[in-house]
Amino acid sequence: MAAPIVKCVRQLLKQMDFAPVQRRHRHKKKWAATEPKFPASQLALQNFDMTYSVQFGDLWPSIRVSLLSEQKYGALVNNFAAWDHVSAKLEQLSARDFVNDAISRWKLEPESGLSANSSSACSPNLRCFTFARGDVSCFPSARLGSLGVMDYYLMDAASLLPVLALDLQPGDVVLDLCAAPGGKTLALLQTGCCRHLAANDLSTSRMDRLQKVLHSYVPQEIREGNRIRVTSWDGRKWGELEGDTYDRVLVDVPCTTDRHSLHEEENNIFQRSRKKERQMLPMLQVQLLAAGLLATKPGGYVVYSTCSLSHLQNEYVVQGTIELLANQYSIEVQVEDLSHFRKLFMDTFCFFPSCQVGELVMPNLMANFGPMYFCKMRRLT
Ligand SMILES: C[S@@+](CC[C@H](N)C(=O)[O-])C[C@H]1O[C@@H](n2cnc3c(N)ncnc32)[C@H](O)[C@@H]1O
């Protein structure tokens, strides 16, 4: 699989500002001696200013100020805790369950332009509370509940959208290919639909964090039964390891983690020492998405997601991978329309109106979630 992917991604890299320079054109720069040392977060901002001002035009200044401001969280209710009490407590804080509010509103207003099966196109049983637009209140830390598990999980509420889009059905066999630290794995389990869930991540240290999340939020009998399998393999090999196996696959890839890169020096992908790794991200993303699609049963669904605004890591990866699978494997993949998500959740999130494929939540001062890109695909053959 490596050769065609390399070719396809080389074309992507050519369009990036940091495309690899051919060996004969390279000259050595003595960074330490001649260049001032900028923090990685500043390099990230410079990079975003260059690329996103072109990609988003007039929208960039407002996205930029939002990315640099404090982000909002959502509280994902733990269905393994006393969820009705937890929900009541969150309501007392004047937070609202944005998922069920949106679905109930749609049911009351069928003329809203959403198709009849729109609500069924969401994974079920997810409850996530957020504060209203413009309300920048914070949730208190999660607490251990009466049933011995934590009551809710704090996460960027936009991170729930890829899980909602996966539209899990009871009895599904599910793969979470890049699962750590585990927010989306936990949400997948909350749906109650997973007959079997394989949670994988290459990083063993991040997998330790996922194990801690499972330990704190999921009862022992579920953790220790054979419903969940936790592995630490290279996700790029999944197509060869377990091809044509899963009903639903989540491919939440490593990316430039735009918000994190502007705020944290530690583990920042814009550190000079990680330049090569950053250059190779689209290649890795294509390989992971291709593996996720190969692991899916014909007829099954994949959701690809990133927390980056970059169309080189979003739409280009999706389109490049679909082309690759058609050319190299004669596998047909269809992008699913998620525009009803924009209507359903427009009160909570600010969506970019014109993605070529998939949907993008843009940070906005009134609703400072994201960025979160997600695209749903169906493997047809
Ligand atoms: C965006 S994070 C996943 C976040 C996670 N889905 C969540 O919601 O908590 C991307 C993850 O991909 C993992 N990763 C990087 N390369 C990988 C590979 N080749 N195979 C599997 N996982 C990989 C990283 O260790 C990282 O934890």
The ligand as an SDF file (V2000), in Angstrom:
LIG
                    3D

 27 29  0  0  0  0  0  0  0  0999 V2000
   -6.3830   13.2790   17.8180 C   0  0  0  0  0  0  0  0  0  0  0  0
   -5.6300   12.0920   18.7860 S   0  0  0  0  0  0  0  0  0  0  0  0
   -6.9540   10.9970   19.1630 C   0  0  0  0  0  0  0  0  0  0  0  0
   -7.9010   11.5480   20.2020 C   0  0  0  0  0  0  0  0  0  0  0  0
   -8.9220   10.5350   20.6650 C   0  0  0  0  0  0  0  0  0  0  0  0
   -9.6890   10.0010   19.5690 N   0  0  0  0  0  0  0  0  0  0  0  0
   -9.8640   11.1320   21.6810 C   0  0  0  0  0  0  0  0  0  0  0  0
  -10.9810   11.5180   21.3340 O   0  0  0  0  0  0  0  0  0  0  0  0
   -9.4840   11.2070   22.8610 O   0  0  0  0  0  0  0  0  0  0  0  0
   -4.7230   11.1630   17.6180 C   0  0  0  0  0  0  0  0  0  0  0  0
   -4.0660    9.9320   18.1900 C   0  0  0  0  0  0  0  0  0  0  0  0
   -3.4770    9.1950   17.1160 O   0  0  0  0  0  0  0  0  0  0  0  0
   -2.4360    8.4220   17.6590 C   0  0  0  0  0  0  0  0  0  0  0  0
   -1.6150    7.8940   16.5540 N   0  0  0  0  0  0  0  0  0  0  0  0
   -0.6060    8.4960   15.8920 C   0  0  0  0  0  0  0  0  0  0  0  0
   -0.1110    7.6680   14.9440 N   0  0  0  0  0  0  0  0  0  0  0  0
   -0.8370    6.5320   15.0200 C   0  0  0  0  0  0  0  0  0  0  0  0
   -0.8070    5.2940   14.3080 C   0  0  0  0  0  0  0  0  0  0  0  0
    0.0690    5.0810   13.3200 N   0  0  0  0  0  0  0  0  0  0  0  0
   -1.6800    4.3250   14.6540 N   0  0  0  0  0  0  0  0  0  0  0  0
   -2.5730    4.5300   15.6580 C   0  0  0  0  0  0  0  0  0  0  0  0
   -2.6330    5.6740   16.3600 N   0  0  0  0  0  0  0  0  0  0  0  0
   -1.7840    6.6570   16.0370 C   0  0  0  0  0  0  0  0  0  0  0  0
   -1.7520    9.3930   18.6080 C   0  0  0  0  0  0  0  0  0  0  0  0
   -0.9990    8.6890   19.5780 O   0  0  0  0  0  0  0  0  0  0  0  0
   -2.9350   10.1700   19.1890 C   0  0  0  0  0  0  0  0  0  0  0  0
   -3.2880    9.6570   20.4350 O   0  0  0  0  0  0  0  0  0  0  0  0
  1  2  1  0
  2  3  1  0
  2 10  1  0
  3  4  1  0
  4  5  1  0
  5  6  1  0
  5  7  1  0
  7  8  2  0
  7  9  1  0
 10 11  1  0
 11 12  1  0
 11 26  1  0
 12 13  1  0
 13 14  1  0
 13 24  1  0
 14 15  1  0
 14 23  1  0
 15 16  2  0
 16 17  1  0
 17 18  1  0
 17 23  2  0
 18 19  1  0
 18 20  2  0
 20 21  1  0
 21 22  2  0
 22 23  1  0
 24 25  1  0
 24 26  1  0
 26 27  1  0
M  CHG  2   2   1   9  -1
M  END
$$$$
